Amino acid sequence: MLTAISRRRTALQILLLSAGFVVLVAVSVASVLLVNKAREDNALVVHTIEVENQISNLLLEVRRAESAARAYLLTRWPRFLEEHDAAVANVAPYVDQLARLTADNPPQVANIGKLRTATAERLEQFRREMEFLKQNEPDNATALVREAAASSSDASIRDVAASMRAEEERLFAQRTLTADKTQVLASSVTIAGSCMVLALAGFSIFLLRGSSRARDDAEAKLRDVNVTLETTVDERTADLREANEEIQRFAYIVSHDLRSPLVNIMGFTSELEELRGDIFKRIASLNRAASPAPAMPDDATDTAEPELEGADKQLSEDFNESLGFIKSSIAKMDRLISAILNLTREGRREFKPERIDIRELIEGIVRTVAHQASEANATINVGVLPALVSDRLALEQIFSNLIDNALKYLKDGVPGEISIGGRTKLGFAIFEVADNGRGIDPKDHQRIFDLFRRAGTQDKPGQGIGLAHVRALVRRLGGTMSVASELHNGSTFTITLPIKWTGKHRDKES
């Protein structure tokens, strides 16, 4: 239930974050577009103002040329002539600039055509006036001035300029309105987006506070559960430890009690073996007495094997075979009881961690089995091995068993190769004991670690305890053990142990 609620809360938070991101992106894109649109609208407004300013400048230059011409006509001062020439020189460029500014407006293009004609006509009048004055004909120049005043050129320039002003004022009003609307829309989008972001932020804060409260409640419950769990674990661990100790005591008692009747059986078997000679001597004597057979030779002793024939001979052989089976079974039972006792003693032994040079330890084990390896025509290669903090005796038993098994189950007629290597990873040491021996069928990989269970052909001595004992030791040292093998392709036993074992984990739990 809590998991489903947590999943829904997480999904809702992700949805809110996604929605907030989408809103921010949408607001940003809309703001950029609207700002660009507003910039374009403002540029058009500025353009309209520039056109109006250019019209005013043109009219000003025309009027300045007229005023300077009249002043020169009256005073003949060169200063007025220079001013007149400067004004006349500016008229044509102003018209051209005005034509460039209004090239995108068809009505203004038509007005520019009219304006060019009117200004050209007026400039021609100015030229003729100056020519009369230069020829010292002031009367003709005065008459021309009056004629120009009465002509329609000035009126045409003013009318065209007024028409262009009206068009620009219309565009100014239209573009100003559009720019205002764009700015209002940009402001509205920004405000709306900000409000949505604030709303999402507020809702997110609400959810976060809810999640925080839920997390605090869960942590409080988890602390309570941990307290209860630790108590339960301690109780169960104590129960398991007590049960394990009870099992060990039971195994020790059973093994010890089994040895007593086994000793009796061994004793009576020995007596029965001694009685066998007397029994069959008596049978042989009775047979000789009942038959005309020759007597026993003079040099015969009481311990000599009586000569039996027929059914008596077969009975003697069956008796010997039965005694052999009994003695073999007694010996096997004795070895099993001894193994159980050794296991129970090992289980009660307290492990003591110490720093160990594993290479030195394994080289010592290799020296002890050097003769066995020589007889098996096997070589043992010891690679680089990491040092450990662990129990020395347990490690000696682990690697001794593995090396002994590797030598025991080599292929007949094939030179044996046994390699021991190691490496470290994430605070653990990983050891591998590999051989090119018989191999183990994959279906028996777990069976070989069971107590008193063996796999493959049983042509080697053993009770099926070694690997079970090795795995138990590895577990007590806080590690794991596995095997990789196939029939006829050798075996590799992998042991993983903590590099610094403190003896406070599995050893206590065992």
C-alpha positions in Angstrom: 0.0 0.0 0.0 2.8 2.4 1.0 4.7 1.5 -2.2 1.7 2.3 -4.4 1.2 5.7 -2.6 4.9 6.5 -3.0 4.7 5.6 -6.7 1.7 7.8 -7.2 3.3 10.7 -5.3 6.5 10.3 -7.4 4.6 10.2 -10.6 2.7 13.3 -9.6 5.9 15.2 -8.8 7.4 14.2 -12.1 4.2 15.3 -13.8 4.3 18.7 -12.0 8.0 19.2 -12.9 7.3 18.3 -16.5 4.3 20.7 -16.6 6.4 23.5 -15.0 9.2 22.9 -17.5 6.7 23.0 -20.4 5.1 26.2 -19.0 8.6 27.8 -18.7 9.5 26.8 -22.2 6.2 28.0 -23.6 6.4 31.4 -21.7 10.0 31.8 -22.8 9.3 31.1 -26.5 6.2 33.3 -26.5 8.1 36.1 -24.7 10.9 35.9 -27.3 8.4 35.9 -30.2 6.4 38.8 -28.7 9.6 40.8 -27.9 10.8 40.4 -31.4 7.4 41.4 -32.7 7.4 44.5 -30.4 10.9 45.4 -31.6 9.7 45.2 -35.2 6.6 47.3 -34.5 8.7 49.9 -32.6 11.2 49.9 -35.5 8.3 50.7 -37.9 7.1 53.5 -35.6 10.7 55.0 -35.6 10.7 54.6 -39.3 7.6 56.7 -39.7 9.1 59.4 -37.5 12.2 59.4 -39.6 10.1 59.8 -42.8 8.3 62.8 -41.2 11.6 64.3 -40.1 13.0 63.9 -43.6 9.9 65.7 -45.1 10.4 68.5 -42.6 14.1 68.7 -43.5 13.3 68.9 -47.2 10.7 71.7 -46.8 13.2 73.5 -44.5 15.9 73.4 -47.2 13.5 74.6 -49.9 12.5 77.5 -47.7 16.1 78.2 -46.7 17.0 78.4 -50.4 14.2 80.9 -51.1 15.1 83.1 -48.1 18.7 83.1 -49.0 18.0 83.9 -52.7 15.8 86.9 -51.7 18.4 88.1 -49.2 21.1 88.0 -51.8 18.9 89.7 -54.3 18.4 92.6 -51.8 21.9 92.8 -50.3 24.2 91.1 -52.7 26.1 89.7 -49.7 28.1 86.6 -50.6 27.2 85.0 -47.3 23.6 84.6 -48.5 24.7 83.2 -51.8 26.7 80.5 -50.1 23.7 79.7 -47.9 21.5 79.5 -50.9 23.9 77.2 -52.8 24.2 74.9 -49.7 20.4 74.7 -49.4 19.9 73.9 -53.1 22.6 71.2 -52.9 20.8 69.5 -50.0 17.4 69.3 -51.8 18.1 66.5 -54.2 19.8 64.2 -51.7 17.0 64.8 -49.2 14.5 63.7 -51.9 16.6 60.6 -52.7 16.8 59.7 -49.0 13.0 60.2 -48.7 12.5 57.9 -51.7 14.6 55.2 -50.0 12.7 55.5 -46.7 9.3 55.2 -48.4 10.2 52.6 -51.1 8.0 50.0 -49.3 4.9 52.1 -49.4 3.2 52.4 -52.9 1.2 55.6 -52.1 4.4 57.3 -50.9 6.2 56.1 -54.0 3.6 58.0 -56.1 4.0 61.1 -53.9 7.8 60.9 -54.3 7.3 61.1 -58.1 5.3 64.3 -57.8 7.7 65.7 -55.3 10.7 65.1 -57.6 8.9 67.0 -60.4 7.9 70.0 -58.2 11.4 70.2 -56.6 13.1 70.0 -60.0 10.9 72.8 -61.3 11.7 74.9 -58.2 15.4 74.3 -58.4 15.3 75.3 -62.1 13.8 78.6 -61.0 16.5 79.1 -58.4 19.1 78.4 -61.1 17.7 81.0 -63.5 17.4 83.6 -60.7 21.1 83.2 -59.9 22.0 83.4 -63.5 20.3 86.8 -63.9 22.1 88.0 -60.8 25.4 86.8 -62.0 24.7 88.7 -65.4 23.9 91.8 -63.3 20.2 91.8 -64.4 18.5 92.3 -61.0 15.2 93.4 -62.6 14.9 90.2 -64.5 15.8 88.3 -61.3 13.2 90.2 -59.3 10.6 89.5 -62.0 11.5 85.9 -61.9 11.1 85.8 -58.1 7.6 87.3 -58.4 6.8 84.8 -61.2 8.0 81.9 -59.0 5.9 83.2 -56.1 2.8 83.3 -58.3 3.6 79.8 -59.8 2.3 76.5 -58.4 5.7 74.9 -57.8 5.8 75.9 -54.1 2.2 75.0 -53.6 2.9 71.6 -55.3 5.8 70.9 -52.9 3.7 71.8 -49.9 0.7 69.8 -51.1 2.8 66.7 -51.8 4.6 67.1 -48.4 1.3 67.4 -46.7 0.0 64.3 -48.4 3.1 62.4 -47.4 2.7 63.6 -43.8 -0.9 62.5 -43.7 0.1 59.0 -44.9 2.9 58.8 -42.3 0.6 60.0 -39.5 -1.9 57.3 -40.5 0.9 54.7 -40.4 2.2 56.1 -37.2 -1.2 55.7 -35.5 -1.6 52.2 -36.9 1.9 51.1 -36.0 1.8 52.7 -32.5 -1.5 50.8 -31.8 0.0 47.5 -33.0 3.1 48.0 -30.9 1.0 48.8 -27.9 -1.1 45.7 -28.4 2.1 43.6 -28.8 3.6 45.0 -25.6 0.3 44.4 -23.7 0.2 40.8 -25.1 3.8 40.2 -24.1 3.2 41.5 -20.6 0.0 39.4 -20.3 1.9 36.2 -21.4 4.7 36.9 -19.0 2.3 37.6 -16.1 0.2 34.5 -16.9 3.2 32.3 -17.2 4.7 33.7 -14.0 1.4 33.0 -12.2 1.3 29.4 -13.6 4.9 28.9 -12.5 4.1 30.3 -9.0 1.0 28.1 -8.8 3.0 25.0 -9.8 5.8 26.0 -7.4 3.2 26.4 -4.6 1.6 23.0 -5.4 5.0 21.4 -5.6 6.0 22.8 -2.2 2.7 21.4 -0.8 3.5 18.0 -2.2 7.1 18.2 -1.0 5.9 19.1 2.5 3.5 16.1 2.3 6.3 13.9 1.1 8.5 15.2 3.9 5.9 14.4 6.5 5.3 11.0 5.0 9.1 10.4 4.9 9.4 11.4 8.6 6.5 9.1 9.5 8.1 6.3 7.6 11.5 6.9 9.2 9.8 6.9 12.6 8.1 3.6 11.8 11.3 2.2 10.4 13.1 3.1 13.6 10.5 1.3 15.6 10.6 -1.7 13.3 14.4 -1.7 13.4 14.3 -1.7 17.2 11.8 -4.6 17.1 13.7 -6.3 14.4 17.0 -6.1 16.3 15.4 -7.5 19.3 13.8 -10.3 17.2 17.1 -11.0 15.5 19.0 -11.1 18.8 16.4 -13.6 20.1 16.5 -15.7 17.0 20.3 -15.6 16.9 20.4 -16.7 20.5 17.9 -19.5 19.8 19.9 -20.6 16.7 23.2 -20.5 18.6 21.7 -22.5 21.4 20.2 -25.0 18.9 23.5 -25.3 17.1 25.3 -25.9 20.4 22.7 -28.5 21.3 23.1 -30.2 17.9 26.9 -30.2 18.4 26.5 -31.7 21.9 24.0 -34.2 20.5 26.4 -35.2 17.7 29.3 -35.5 20.2 27.2 -37.7 22.6 25.8 -39.8 19.8 29.3 -40.3 18.3 30.8 -41.1 21.6 28.0 -43.5 22.5 28.2 -45.2 19.1 31.9 -45.9 19.6 31.2 -48.1 22.7 29.1 -50.7 21.0 31.4 -50.5 18.0 34.4 -51.3 20.2 32.4 -54.3 21.5 31.6 -55.4 18.0 35.3 -55.1 17.1 36.3 -57.2 20.1 33.7 -59.9 19.5 34.8 -59.9 15.8 38.4 -60.5 16.9 37.3 -63.4 19.2 35.1 -64.8 16.4 38.2 -64.7 14.1 40.2 -66.6 16.7 37.4 -69.1 17.2 37.2 -69.6 13.5 40.6 -71.6 13.5 39.4 -73.9 16.3 36.0 -74.5 14.7 37.4 -75.4 11.3 40.2 -77.5 12.9 37.5 -79.4 14.8 35.6 -79.9 11.6 38.8 -81.1 9.8 39.5 -83.5 12.7 36.0 -85.0 12.6 36.3 -85.4 8.8 39.6 -87.2 9.1 38.3 -89.5 11.9 35.3 -90.4 9.7 37.3 -91.1 6.6 40.3 -93.4 5.9 42.4 -90.4 5.0 46.1 -90.3 6.1 46.8 -88.6 9.4 48.2 -85.1 9.7 52.0 -84.8 9.1 54.3 -84.8 12.1 55.5 -81.3 11.5 52.0 -79.8 11.5 51.2 -77.2 14.2 48.1 -76.2 16.0 47.9 -72.9 14.0 48.2 -74.5 10.6 45.2 -74.0 8.3 43.2 -77.2 8.3 42.8 -78.9 5.0 39.1 -78.8 4.0 37.3 -80.2 1.1 34.0 -79.7 -0.6 31.2 -77.9 1.3 33.5 -77.4 4.3 36.0 -75.5 2.2 33.3 -73.3 0.7 31.9 -72.7 4.2 35.4 -71.6 5.3 35.7 -69.2 2.4 32.2 -67.7 3.1 33.1 -67.4 6.8 36.3 -65.5 5.9 34.5 -63.3 3.4 31.8 -62.4 6.0 34.4 -61.6 8.6 36.2 -59.3 6.0 32.9 -57.5 5.3 32.3 -57.0 9.0 35.8 -55.7 9.7 35.6 -53.4 6.7 32.2 -52.0 7.8 33.5 -51.6 11.4 36.6 -49.6 10.0 34.3 -47.4 7.9 32.0 -46.8 10.8 35.0 -45.9 13.0 36.2 -43.4 10.4 32.7 -41.8 10.2 32.4 -41.5 13.9 35.9 -40.0 14.1 35.0 -37.5 11.4 31.8 -36.5 13.2 33.7 -36.0 16.4 36.3 -33.9 14.6 33.5 -31.8 13.1 31.9 -31.2 16.4 35.2 -30.3 18.0 35.9 -27.9 15.0 32.5 -26.4 15.4 33.2 -25.6 19.1 36.6 -24.1 18.3 36.8 -20.4 18.6 38.3 -18.7 15.5 41.1 -16.1 16.1 41.7 -13.6 13.3 45.3 -12.8 12.5 47.3 -11.5 9.6 48.3 -14.3 7.3 50.6 -14.5 4.3 48.5 -16.8 2.1 51.3 -17.6 -0.3 53.5 -18.7 2.5 50.7 -20.8 4.0 49.9 -22.5 0.7 53.6 -23.1 -0.1 53.9 -24.9 3.2 50.9 -27.1 2.3 52.5 -27.8 -1.1 55.7 -29.0 0.6 53.8 -31.5 2.7 52.1 -33.1 -0.4 55.2 -32.9 -2.5 55.7 -36.7 -2.4 52.1 -37.3 -3.2 52.3 -34.9 -6.1 55.5 -36.6 -7.4 53.8 -40.0 -7.4 50.8 -38.5 -9.3 53.2 -36.9 -11.8 51.6 -33.5 -11.0 52.9 -30.0 -10.7 51.4 -27.3 -8.4 51.8 -23.7 -9.4 51.2 -21.0 -6.8 50.5 -17.5 -8.2 50.3 -14.1 -6.6 48.0 -14.3 -3.6 46.7 -11.5 -1.4 47.3 -11.5 2.4 44.3 -11.8 4.7 43.3 -11.2 8.3 41.6 -14.5 9.2 41.9 -17.8 11.1 45.1 -19.6 10.2 44.0 -23.2 11.1 40.7 -22.9 9.2 42.6 -21.6 6.1 45.1 -24.5 6.4 42.2 -27.0 6.5 40.4 -25.3 3.6 43.4 -25.3 1.2 44.7 -28.6 2.3 41.4 -30.3 1.5 41.2 -28.7 -1.9 44.8 -29.5 -2.9 44.4 -33.0 -1.6 41.2 -33.5 -3.6 42.9 -32.1 -6.7 45.8 -34.6 -6.4 43.4 -37.5 -5.5 41.1 -37.1 -8.6 43.6 -36.5 -11.4 43.2 -38.4 -14.7 45.1 -41.6 -15.0 48.1 -41.3 -17.3 47.8 -37.6 -17.8 50.3 -35.2 -16.1 48.5 -33.2 -13.5 48.4 -29.5 -13.4 47.1 -27.7 -10.4 47.2 -23.9 -10.1 46.3 -21.6 -7.2 45.7 -17.9 -7.8 44.1 -15.0 -6.2 42.9 -11.4 -6.6 41.1 -8.7 -4.6 37.8 -7.0 -5.4 35.7 -4.6 -3.3 37.2 -5.6 0.1 37.2 -9.4 -0.7 39.9 -11.8 -1.7 39.0 -14.3 -4.4 41.0 -17.5 -4.6 40.8 -20.1 -7.3 42.1 -23.7 -7.1 42.0 -25.2 -10.6 43.1 -28.6 -11.9 42.9 -30.7 -15.1 41.5 -33.8 -13.4 38.4 -35.9 -13.9 36.0 -33.1 -13.5 32.5 -33.2 -11.9 29.2 -33.6 -13.6 27.2 -30.3 -13.3 24.3 -32.2 -11.7 26.6 -33.1 -8.8 27.9 -29.6 -8.1 25.7 -29.2 -5.1 25.8 -32.8 -4.0 29.6 -32.7 -3.4 29.1 -30.1 -0.6 26.6 -32.3 1.3 27.7 -34.3 4.3 28.6 -37.9 3.6 27.7 -37.4 -0.1 30.2 -38.2 -2.9 30.0 -38.0 -6.7 31.5 -39.9 -9.6 33.4 -43.2 -9.4 34.1 -44.2 -5.8 37.6 -45.6 -6.3 39.4 -43.3 -3.9 39.3 -43.5 -0.1 37.1 -40.9 1.7 33.9 -40.4 3.8 32.3 -37.5 1.8 33.1 -35.0 4.6 36.0 -32.9 3.2 34.1 -30.5 1.0 31.2 -30.2 3.4 33.7 -29.3 6.1 35.5 -26.8 3.8 32.3 -25.0 2.9 31.3 -24.8 6.6 34.7 -23.3 7.4 34.4 -20.8 4.5 31.0 -19.7 5.8 32.2 -19.2 9.3 34.9 -17.0 7.9 32.3 -14.8 6.3 32.9 -16.0 2.7 31.3 -18.1 -0.1 32.4 -21.1 -2.1 31.5 -22.4 -5.5 32.7 -24.8 -8.2 32.9 -24.7 -12.0 33.5 -28.0 -13.6 32.6 -30.5 -16.3 33.3 -34.2 -16.7 36.8 -34.9 -18.0 37.6 -31.2 -18.2 39.0 -30.4 -14.7 37.5 -28.4 -11.9 37.9 -24.9 -10.5 36.9 -24.2 -6.9 36.4 -20.5 -6.1 36.6 -19.2 -2.6 35.7 -15.6 -1.7 36.8 -14.3 1.8 36.8 -10.9 3.4 40.3 -9.4 3.4 39.9 -8.1 7.0 37.7 -10.6 8.9 36.9 -9.5 12.4 35.3 -12.7 13.7 32.2 -10.9 14.7 29.7 -12.1 12.0 29.2 -15.6 10.9 31.5 -17.1 13.4 29.1 -15.9 16.1 26.0 -17.0 14.1 27.5 -20.5 13.6 
